[in-house]
Amino acid sequence: MKIRQLNQNSTFGKIYLHSMPGRIEYLDEFEKEVKKLNLSKIICLTNKSEIEEKSPKYLPSIDDGQLSGIPIVYNPVPDYGIPTEGKYIAEYESTLIESYNTLKTGNILIHCAGGYGRTGTFAIMLLKTFGFSFEEALKITNEAGSNPETPEQIEFCRNYKS
């Protein structure tokens, strides 16, 4: 899977989507590609057990909190799921706000394991934070190849108030 950019046609930074680094391609190949993107942050939505299983060479970067000098914001969400408990919802919203603030001056990359459901869900929520409607955000995210995969993820996005 290639790194994909959202076409949000706005003045803020670029939002990139991808699968888990090192899962599809070699981790060093991924690192070379992201260095070209001038990323300010990587948003990781995958839990450590998934990373350990699907891209074990990426796990030390999660533990270090950075990959090639790019800070990683670790905010795991269950596969095909959404944050459901108060603490996890608050952390998710905090990551959305942090991403929003980062995009005022920089670029981010969002990933889960496959780069589809959790990645698409977060991207829609982030676009809504910037003022896009659910329908606009869904269209932009779909065009980039990601989208919520479950009815629960769709409703989470639709009902989110930024």
C-alpha positions as CSV (number, residue, x, y, z in Angstrom):
1,M,0.0,0.0,0.0
2,K,1.3,3.4,-0.9
3,I,1.2,6.4,1.2
4,R,-1.9,8.3,0.3
5,Q,-2.7,12.0,0.7
6,L,-6.1,13.4,1.6
7,N,-7.2,16.0,-0.9
8,Q,-8.7,18.4,1.6
9,N,-8.1,21.6,-0.5
10,S,-7.3,23.7,2.4
11,T,-4.6,26.0,3.8
12,F,-3.6,23.6,6.6
13,G,-0.9,20.9,6.5
14,K,-1.1,17.7,4.6
15,I,-2.8,14.5,5.9
16,Y,-1.3,11.2,4.8
17,L,-2.8,7.8,5.3
18,H,-1.0,4.4,5.3
19,S,-1.0,0.9,6.7
20,M,1.3,0.0,9.6
21,P,4.9,0.9,8.8
22,G,6.9,-2.1,7.9
23,R,3.8,-4.4,7.5
24,I,3.6,-4.2,3.7
25,E,7.0,-2.8,2.8
26,Y,10.3,-3.0,4.6
27,L,10.5,-0.6,7.5
28,D,13.6,1.1,6.1
29,E,11.8,1.7,2.7
30,F,9.0,3.3,4.6
31,E,11.4,5.5,6.6
32,K,13.0,6.8,3.3
33,E,9.5,7.7,1.9
34,V,8.3,9.5,5.0
35,K,11.5,11.6,5.2
36,K,10.4,13.2,1.9
37,L,7.0,14.2,3.3
38,N,8.2,16.6,6.0
39,L,6.1,15.0,8.7
40,S,5.6,16.6,12.0
41,K,3.8,13.6,13.6
42,I,2.8,10.0,13.0
43,I,-0.6,9.0,14.6
44,C,-0.6,5.2,15.4
45,L,-4.0,3.7,16.0
46,T,-2.8,0.1,16.4
47,N,-2.3,-1.7,19.7
48,K,1.1,-3.1,20.6
49,S,0.1,-6.7,20.3
50,E,-1.0,-6.1,16.7
51,I,2.2,-4.3,15.9
52,E,4.2,-7.1,17.5
53,E,2.4,-9.7,15.3
54,K,2.3,-7.8,12.0
55,S,5.4,-5.5,12.1
56,P,7.7,-6.4,15.0
57,K,10.5,-4.2,13.7
58,Y,8.2,-1.2,14.1
59,L,7.5,-1.9,17.8
60,P,10.8,-0.3,19.1
61,S,9.8,3.0,17.4
62,I,6.5,2.9,19.3
63,D,8.3,2.3,22.6
64,D,10.8,5.1,21.7
65,G,8.0,7.5,20.7
66,Q,9.6,8.3,17.4
67,L,10.5,6.9,14.0
68,S,13.5,8.5,12.3
69,G,13.1,11.6,14.5
70,I,9.4,12.0,13.8
71,P,7.3,11.9,17.0
72,I,4.7,9.1,17.2
73,V,1.4,9.7,19.0
74,Y,0.3,6.3,20.2
75,N,-3.5,6.0,20.6
76,P,-4.6,2.4,20.1
77,V,-8.1,1.6,19.0
78,P,-9.6,-1.9,18.8
79,D,-9.5,-3.4,15.3
80,Y,-12.8,-2.6,13.5
81,G,-13.7,-0.6,16.6
82,I,-13.9,2.8,18.3
83,P,-12.8,4.0,21.7
84,T,-15.7,3.1,24.0
85,E,-14.7,4.0,27.6
86,G,-14.5,7.5,28.9
87,K,-10.7,7.5,29.4
88,Y,-10.1,6.2,25.8
89,I,-12.6,8.6,24.3
90,A,-10.9,11.5,26.1
91,E,-7.4,10.3,24.8
92,Y,-8.8,9.9,21.3
93,E,-10.2,13.5,21.4
94,S,-6.9,14.7,22.8
95,T,-5.1,13.1,19.8
96,L,-7.6,14.8,17.4
97,I,-6.9,18.2,19.0
98,E,-3.1,17.5,18.9
99,S,-3.3,16.5,15.3
100,Y,-5.5,19.6,14.5
101,N,-2.9,21.9,16.1
102,T,0.0,20.1,14.4
103,L,-1.7,20.6,11.0
104,K,-1.7,24.4,11.5
105,T,2.0,24.3,10.6
106,G,2.9,20.8,9.7
107,N,2.0,17.4,8.1
108,I,0.8,14.2,9.7
109,L,0.5,10.6,8.8
110,I,-2.3,8.4,10.2
111,H,-2.1,4.6,10.3
112,C,-3.7,1.6,11.8
113,A,-2.8,-2.0,10.7
114,G,-4.3,-2.0,7.2
115,G,-4.7,1.8,6.7
116,Y,-8.5,1.6,6.1
117,G,-11.1,1.5,8.9
118,R,-9.5,3.0,12.0
119,T,-7.4,5.3,9.8
120,G,-10.4,6.4,7.8
121,T,-12.4,6.9,11.0
122,F,-9.7,9.2,12.5
123,A,-9.3,11.1,9.2
124,I,-13.0,11.8,9.0
125,M,-13.1,13.0,12.6
126,L,-10.1,15.2,12.0
127,L,-11.6,16.7,8.9
128,K,-14.8,17.4,10.9
129,T,-12.6,19.2,13.5
130,F,-11.6,21.5,10.6
131,G,-15.2,22.2,9.8
132,F,-16.0,19.7,7.1
133,S,-19.4,18.1,7.2
134,F,-19.6,14.3,7.7
135,E,-20.5,13.8,4.1
136,E,-17.6,16.0,2.8
137,A,-15.1,14.2,5.1
138,L,-16.4,10.8,4.1
139,K,-16.1,11.6,0.4
140,I,-12.5,13.0,0.8
141,T,-11.4,10.0,2.9
142,N,-13.0,7.5,0.5
143,E,-11.3,9.1,-2.4
144,A,-8.0,8.5,-0.6
145,G,-8.8,4.8,-0.2
146,S,-9.9,4.7,3.5
147,N,-13.2,4.7,5.2
148,P,-15.0,3.5,8.3
149,E,-15.5,-0.3,8.0
150,T,-18.3,-0.9,10.5
151,P,-21.7,0.7,11.3
152,E,-20.2,1.5,14.7
153,Q,-17.3,3.5,13.1
154,I,-19.7,5.3,10.7
155,E,-22.0,6.4,13.6
156,F,-19.1,7.4,15.7
157,C,-18.0,9.7,12.9
158,R,-21.4,11.0,12.0
159,N,-22.2,11.9,15.6
160,Y,-18.9,13.5,16.5
161,K,-19.2,17.2,17.4
162,S,-15.9,19.0,17.1
